[in-house]
Amino acid sequence: MKIVRLPELQARFQDADLEPVGSTPLAFAAFVCNELARYAREVKETGMEAS
């Protein structure tokens, strides 16, 4: 992924406190599922609601 190495993109990532990580589609899907489960627990535990 040469594009993420471009200085312009590196600066934008840094400004947004992002760190690009290369992985497989399957690994990314697992990450997303884990994050969704994590945030679902947080919402349920805190009683947050959409307004």
C-alpha positions, 0 to 999 in steps of 0.5 A, spaced: 500 500 500 504 505 497 499 510 497 499 510 505 506 512 505 505 518 501 508 524 506 501 528 505 497 522 507 502 521 513 501 528 515 493 527 515 493 521 519 498 524 524 493 530 525 487 525 526 491 521 531 490 515 526 495 509 525 494 505 518 495 498 519 495 493 513 492 487 514 487 482 510 480 483 509 478 477 514 482 480 520 479 487 518 472 484 519 474 480 525 476 487 528 470 491 526 466 485 529 470 486 536 469 493 536 462 493 535 461 488 540 465 492 545 461 499 544 455 495 544 457 493 551 459 500 553 452 503 550 448 497 554 452 498 561 452 506 561 444 506 558 446 511 553 440 512 548 440 516 541 437 522 541 
